[in-house]
């Protein structure tokens, strides 16, 4: 049985049934959210294992047996096409979302309107899953908007504070502008080529690479750089993450800017504007797109992002704002890996860079989820996120402090933790392609080290009045933090095995040296 539909049905049903379940009481509502999210995680794990084991891309259509259509002149079909990259992101999204909902049981218990909170959280999860499994570019836009609207509402969920309202409005304004760019790019592609199926679009663009396709690509990448929080269009992120509840901050930083940002950029470039296909066409002096320029543009923004994001983190007094700017910096590393993967396409350097980028998406989701859970624990127990008031916290919250040390060391890239392997691959490919890029990447890490060292010294400092009566939070908050600490340690110990067995095959499937994404569609049509 194809379980792909259940990956969408489960969170959708969970979200829309939440108001009814809430009538039975708060405990039923909370247990329902955990059960739905846990089931979605199990389905995502099944999808990932199936694709990883078989090395086959899953294709599923809704609305027609044929994703291209049989004489139908308008795109009524919905197609899901899931490769190892999409499956890995789906697994990451559902795993961190499950822990965020579990964490919310205690963290959000003093808030009101929790039926809306849990429904929106499941809708947010649904939107991200839809983005990473769809094979239809308009369907991608629909799920991007579902994810975005849920994000806007959750950022402003605590609307009794001006900070939340202001951040939500700013996020909505910037997000709407980015969505307009993306929709315009999609409209240009559909107007030019008459299809919305990504793999089929790749074939059509290769047959006739027009100026319109280049303009569409510019709009798509520009809009998605907004969504990913890249410098200089990162202004929304540094406000949205601190204002949101910490459970949602973990999802925004660990998942939203990945699924709706860097993942989407990689999927559109490698899935629709296939560098390998156009390199092949150029070799025979046929009309083709030159994606090297795009690769260097992404590298430029990557370098800007990783330096400025990490540098801005150093000067923050708000712990969540510091973590938010750190997320901007880490997006820079991921973009650097993808950029080198484009300009060095087909070479060993490009393969290493893509492997590092894919690996760092997963590592950063896990690490930043932990760090925002830690920030939430501190806010929940102490009542402040101002570093100037948190001196000496380590004596009162030793587990939280130890978790922070592990998370901070991992995000900096210290061995033997999981962040080391992905950053090393990005450093290695940067040094092999252009040593200046490696130097810039290291400079970003130095700023990151300074930012997190400052927080650690604060926690280990002289005890302030604010923390004298503080204790650790309850188990519902401790357990998700502990799980992520264990995952960071295990992934660190097994980092190179994970790289060889999972991340490298994922990068190769994304790279599409043999046009796997297109061939999966053609095979499906032939079989249908």
C-alpha positions in Angstrom: 0.0 0.0 0.0 1.3 3.5 -0.9 1.4 5.4 2.5 2.1 8.8 0.9 -1.5 10.0 1.1 -1.6 9.2 4.8 1.4 11.5 5.3 -0.9 14.3 4.3 -4.2 13.0 5.6 -3.1 12.4 9.2 -2.0 15.9 10.2 -4.9 17.4 8.1 -7.5 15.3 9.9 -5.8 16.0 13.2 -5.9 19.8 12.7 -9.5 20.0 11.5 -10.8 17.6 14.3 -9.0 19.6 17.0 -12.0 21.9 17.8 -14.2 18.9 18.3 -11.6 17.0 20.4 -11.1 20.2 22.5 -14.7 19.9 23.6 -13.7 16.8 25.6 -11.2 18.8 27.7 -7.6 20.0 27.7 -6.1 16.5 28.3 -7.9 15.0 25.3 -6.7 17.9 23.2 -3.1 17.6 24.2 -3.1 13.8 23.9 -4.7 14.0 20.5 -2.0 16.4 19.2 0.7 14.1 20.4 -0.9 11.0 18.9 -1.5 12.7 15.5 2.0 14.1 15.4 3.5 10.7 16.5 1.5 8.8 13.8 2.7 11.3 11.2 6.3 10.7 12.3 5.8 7.0 12.0 4.5 7.4 8.4 7.3 9.7 7.4 9.8 7.1 8.8 8.2 4.4 6.7 8.4 6.6 3.6 12.0 7.4 4.2 13.0 3.8 4.9 11.2 2.6 1.7 13.0 5.1 -0.5 16.3 4.6 1.2 16.1 0.9 1.0 15.0 0.7 -2.6 16.8 3.8 -3.9 13.6 4.5 -5.9 11.6 7.7 -6.2 8.0 7.4 -5.1 5.4 9.0 -7.4 1.7 9.3 -6.6 -1.1 11.2 -8.4 -4.5 12.5 -7.2 -7.1 13.5 -9.8 -5.8 11.5 -12.7 -3.8 8.3 -13.3 -1.4 10.3 -15.5 0.4 13.3 -14.0 0.6 15.0 -17.4 -3.1 14.3 -18.3 -5.0 12.6 -21.0 -6.3 15.3 -23.3 -7.1 17.6 -20.3 -6.1 21.2 -21.1 -5.9 22.5 -17.6 -3.8 21.2 -14.6 -6.3 19.5 -12.4 -3.9 16.8 -11.3 -2.0 16.7 -8.0 1.3 14.9 -8.2 3.6 13.9 -5.3 7.1 12.9 -6.2 9.4 12.0 -3.3 13.1 11.3 -3.6 15.5 10.6 -0.8 16.0 14.4 -0.2 12.3 15.0 0.2 11.9 11.9 2.4 14.8 13.0 4.6 13.2 16.4 5.1 9.8 14.9 5.8 11.3 12.7 8.5 13.2 15.7 10.0 10.0 17.9 9.9 7.8 15.3 11.6 10.5 14.4 14.2 11.1 18.0 15.4 7.4 18.8 15.2 6.5 15.8 17.4 9.1 16.9 20.0 7.8 20.5 19.8 4.2 19.4 20.5 5.4 17.2 23.4 7.4 20.1 24.8 4.3 22.3 24.5 2.4 20.2 27.0 4.1 22.0 29.9 5.5 25.0 28.1 2.1 26.2 26.9 -0.1 25.0 29.8 -0.6 28.6 31.2 -1.8 30.0 27.8 -5.3 30.2 26.6 -6.7 29.3 23.1 -4.7 26.1 23.0 -7.1 24.4 20.7 -6.1 27.0 18.1 -2.4 26.6 19.0 -2.4 22.8 18.5 -4.5 23.0 15.3 -2.2 25.7 13.8 0.9 23.7 14.8 -0.4 20.6 12.9 -1.3 22.8 10.0 2.2 24.2 10.0 3.6 20.6 10.0 1.2 19.8 7.1 2.4 22.7 5.0 6.0 21.7 5.4 5.3 18.1 4.6 3.4 19.2 1.5 6.3 21.3 0.3 8.9 18.5 0.5 6.8 15.8 -1.1 5.0 17.6 -3.9 6.0 17.2 -7.6 3.8 20.0 -8.8 5.1 23.6 -8.6 1.7 25.2 -8.0 0.9 22.7 -5.3 4.3 23.6 -3.8 3.1 27.3 -3.7 -0.2 26.3 -2.0 1.6 24.3 0.7 4.1 27.2 1.1 1.2 29.5 1.8 -0.4 27.0 4.2 2.9 26.9 6.1 3.4 30.7 6.0 -0.1 31.6 7.2 0.2 29.1 10.1 3.6 30.6 10.9 2.2 34.2 10.9 -0.5 33.2 13.3 1.8 31.3 15.6 4.4 34.1 15.8 1.6 36.4 17.0 -0.1 33.8 19.1 0.6 35.6 22.3 -1.2 38.7 21.1 -1.3 40.3 24.6 2.2 41.6 23.9 3.1 44.2 21.4 6.3 42.3 20.5 4.3 39.3 19.2 1.9 41.5 17.1 4.6 43.6 15.6 6.7 40.5 14.7 3.7 38.7 13.2 2.8 41.7 11.1 6.3 42.2 9.9 6.7 38.5 9.1 3.4 38.5 7.2 4.4 41.6 5.2 7.8 40.2 4.1 6.3 36.7 3.6 3.6 38.1 1.4 6.1 40.0 -0.7 8.2 36.8 -1.1 5.1 34.8 -2.0 4.3 37.3 -4.7 7.7 36.8 -6.3 7.3 33.1 -6.2 3.8 33.1 -7.6 4.9 35.4 -10.4 7.7 33.0 -11.3 5.3 30.0 -11.3 2.9 32.0 -13.5 5.7 32.8 -16.0 6.7 29.1 -16.2 3.1 28.0 -16.7 2.4 30.6 -19.3 5.5 29.6 -21.2 5.4 25.9 -21.0 1.8 24.9 -20.1 2.6 22.5 -17.3 3.0 22.6 -13.5 4.6 19.2 -13.0 8.2 19.8 -11.9 9.8 17.0 -13.8 7.9 17.6 -16.9 8.8 21.3 -16.7 12.4 20.3 -16.5 12.0 18.5 -19.9 10.1 21.5 -21.4 12.7 24.0 -20.3 15.5 21.8 -21.7 13.7 21.7 -25.0 13.2 25.5 -25.2 15.3 27.5 -22.6 13.8 30.9 -23.1 14.5 34.3 -21.5 11.1 33.9 -19.7 12.5 30.8 -17.9 15.5 32.8 -16.7 13.3 35.6 -15.4 11.0 33.0 -13.7 14.1 31.4 -12.0 15.2 34.9 -10.7 11.8 35.5 -9.2 11.6 32.0 -7.6 15.1 32.1 -6.1 14.6 35.8 -5.0 11.4 35.0 -3.2 12.8 31.8 -1.6 15.9 33.7 -0.3 13.4 35.9 1.5 11.7 32.8 3.0 15.1 31.3 4.1 16.1 34.4 6.0 19.3 35.1 3.9 21.0 38.5 4.3 20.0 41.2 3.4 16.3 40.0 3.5 16.6 38.5 7.0 15.0 41.4 9.0 11.8 39.4 9.7 13.6 36.4 11.2 15.3 38.2 14.0 11.9 39.5 15.3 9.7 36.5 14.5 11.8 33.9 16.4 12.1 35.8 19.7 8.4 36.8 19.7 7.0 33.3 19.0 6.5 30.7 21.7 9.8 28.8 22.1 8.2 25.5 20.8 7.3 27.4 17.6 10.7 29.1 17.5 12.2 25.6 17.3 10.0 24.8 14.3 10.6 28.2 12.6 14.4 28.0 13.0 14.8 24.3 12.6 12.2 23.6 9.9 10.3 26.5 8.3 13.3 28.3 6.9 14.6 24.9 5.6 11.4 23.5 4.0 10.1 26.8 2.7 13.6 28.2 2.0 16.8 26.3 1.2 15.1 23.0 0.4 12.8 24.7 -2.1 15.8 26.5 -3.7 17.6 23.2 -4.1 14.5 21.4 -5.4 13.7 24.1 -8.0 17.3 24.4 -9.2 18.2 20.8 -9.4 14.7 19.4 -10.1 13.4 21.9 -12.7 16.4 23.8 -14.0 18.6 20.7 -14.0 22.3 21.7 -14.3 23.3 18.3 -15.7 20.7 18.4 -18.4 21.8 21.9 -19.5 25.5 20.9 -19.3 24.8 18.0 -21.6 23.0 20.4 -24.1 25.9 22.9 -24.0 28.3 20.1 -24.8 26.5 19.6 -28.1 26.2 23.4 -28.8 22.5 23.4 -28.2 20.5 26.2 -26.5 20.8 25.8 -22.8 20.8 27.7 -19.5 24.1 28.7 -17.9 23.5 28.1 -14.2 27.1 29.0 -13.1 26.1 32.6 -12.7 23.2 31.6 -10.4 25.6 29.4 -8.4 27.9 32.4 -7.8 25.0 34.6 -6.9 24.0 32.1 -4.3 27.6 31.8 -3.0 27.8 35.6 -2.7 24.6 35.7 -0.6 25.8 32.7 1.4 29.0 34.4 2.4 27.2 37.6 3.3 24.7 35.6 5.3 27.1 33.4 7.3 29.3 36.3 8.3 26.7 39.0 9.1 24.3 36.5 10.8 26.9 35.1 13.1 28.5 38.6 13.7 25.0 40.0 14.7 24.6 37.1 17.1 27.6 38.3 19.1 26.1 41.6 20.1 22.6 40.4 21.2 21.5 40.6 24.9 18.2 38.7 24.1 19.0 35.0 24.2 16.3 34.1 21.6 17.4 36.9 19.3 21.0 35.6 19.5 19.8 32.2 18.5 17.7 33.7 15.7 20.7 35.5 14.2 22.7 32.3 14.6 20.1 30.6 12.4 20.7 33.3 9.8 24.4 32.4 9.9 23.8 28.7 9.6 21.5 29.2 6.5 24.6 30.8 5.0 26.6 27.6 5.3 23.8 25.6 3.7 23.5 28.1 0.8 27.3 27.9 0.4 27.1 24.2 0.0 24.3 24.4 -2.6 26.1 27.2 -4.4 29.3 25.2 -4.7 27.2 22.2 -5.7 25.9 24.2 -8.7 29.2 25.8 -9.9 31.1 22.5 -9.4 28.3 20.4 -10.7 29.4 16.9 -11.8 32.7 17.1 -10.0 33.7 15.5 -6.7 33.9 18.9 -5.1 30.2 19.6 -6.0 29.2 16.2 -4.6 31.0 16.9 -1.3 29.4 20.4 -1.1 25.9 19.1 -1.7 26.4 16.3 0.9 27.5 18.9 3.4 24.6 21.2 2.7 22.0 18.3 3.0 23.7 17.1 6.2 23.7 20.6 7.7 20.0 21.0 7.1 19.3 18.0 9.3 22.0 18.8 11.9 20.8 22.4 12.2 17.2 21.4 12.6 18.1 19.1 15.5 20.6 21.5 17.2 18.5 24.6 16.9 15.5 22.7 18.1 17.4 21.9 21.2 18.7 25.5 21.7 15.2 27.0 21.4 13.9 24.4 23.8 16.6 25.5 26.2 15.6 29.1 25.7 12.0 28.2 26.4 13.0 26.4 29.6 14.9 29.4 30.8 12.0 31.8 30.0 9.5 29.4 31.6 11.4 29.0 34.8 13.1 32.4 35.2 10.7 34.7 33.3 13.3 36.5 31.2 15.5 36.0 28.2 17.8 38.9 28.9 21.3 37.6 29.3 22.2 40.4 31.7 19.7 38.8 34.2 20.7 35.1 33.8 24.1 35.1 35.4 24.8 32.0 37.5 21.9 29.9 36.0 24.1 26.8 35.8 23.9 26.3 39.6 20.1 26.2 39.5 19.5 24.5 36.1 22.5 22.1 35.6 20.8 19.9 33.0 19.6 22.8 31.0 23.1 24.3 31.1 24.7 21.0 30.1 22.3 20.7 27.2 23.2 24.2 26.1 26.9 23.3 26.2 26.3 20.3 24.0 24.0 22.3 21.6 26.4 25.2 21.4 29.4 23.0 20.8 27.5 21.2 18.0 26.3 24.4 16.3 29.9 25.7 16.3 31.1 22.4 14.8 33.2 20.9 17.5 34.0 17.2 17.2 32.7 14.6 18.1 29.2 16.2 17.8 27.0 16.1 14.8 27.6 19.7 13.6 31.3 18.9 13.0 30.8 16.5 10.0 28.4 18.7 8.0 30.5 21.8 8.5 33.7 19.9 7.7 32.3 18.8 4.4 31.3 22.4 3.6 34.8 23.7 4.6 36.5 20.9 2.6 34.5 21.6 -0.6 35.0 25.4 -0.1 38.8 25.0 0.3 39.0 22.6 -2.7 37.0 25.0 -5.0 38.3 28.4 -3.8 40.3 28.8 -0.5 38.9 32.3 0.0 35.4 30.8 0.5 36.8 28.5 3.2 38.4 31.5 5.0 35.0 33.3 4.9 33.3 30.2 6.3 35.8 29.9 9.1 35.4 33.7 9.9 31.6 33.0 10.3 32.4 30.2 12.7 34.7 32.4 14.8 31.8 34.8 15.3 29.5 31.9 16.2 32.1 30.7 18.8 32.2 34.2 20.3 28.4 34.4 20.6 27.9 31.1 22.3 30.9 31.5 24.5 29.3 34.7 25.8 26.1 32.9 26.7 28.1 30.1 28.5 30.1 32.5 30.5 26.8 34.2 31.6 25.4 30.8 32.7 28.6 30.0 34.7 28.9 33.5 36.2 28.1 34.9 39.6 24.6 34.0 40.6 22.1 36.9 40.1 19.0 37.7 42.2 16.8 36.7 39.3 17.9 33.0 39.3 18.3 32.3 43.1 15.0 30.4 43.4 14.9 28.8 40.0 14.7 25.0 39.3 14.6 22.7 36.3 11.3 22.5 34.3 9.1 19.4 34.4 9.5 16.2 32.5 7.4 17.2 29.5 10.1 19.9 28.7 13.1 17.9 29.9 12.3 14.8 27.8 12.4 16.5 24.3 15.6 18.2 25.3 17.1 14.9 26.4 16.1 13.2 23.2 17.8 15.9 21.1 20.9 15.8 23.2 21.1 12.0 22.7 20.5 12.4 18.9 23.3 15.0 18.7 25.7 12.7 20.5 24.8 9.6 18.6 24.9 11.4 15.2 28.2 12.8 16.2 29.7 9.4 17.1 28.3 7.9 13.9 28.7 11.0 11.8 30.8 9.6 8.9 28.7 6.4 8.7 25.6 8.6 8.5 27.3 10.7 5.9 28.2 7.7 3.7 25.0 5.7 4.1 22.4 8.5 4.1 23.6 11.9 3.3 25.8 11.0 0.3 23.1 9.0 -1.5 20.6 11.8 -0.7 23.0 14.4 -2.3 23.5 12.1 -5.4 19.7 11.7 -5.9 19.3 15.5 -5.6 22.2 16.1 -8.0 20.5 14.0 -10.7 23.6 13.2 -12.7 21.4 10.7 -14.6 18.1 12.7 -14.5 16.6 10.5 -11.8 13.8 12.9 -11.0 12.7 13.1 -14.7 13.1 9.4 -15.3 10.9 8.5 -12.3 8.1 10.5 -13.9 8.6 8.9 -17.3 8.7 5.5 -15.8 5.5 6.2 -13.9 3.7 7.4 -17.0 4.9 4.3 -18.9 3.7 2.1 -16.1 0.4 3.9 -15.9 
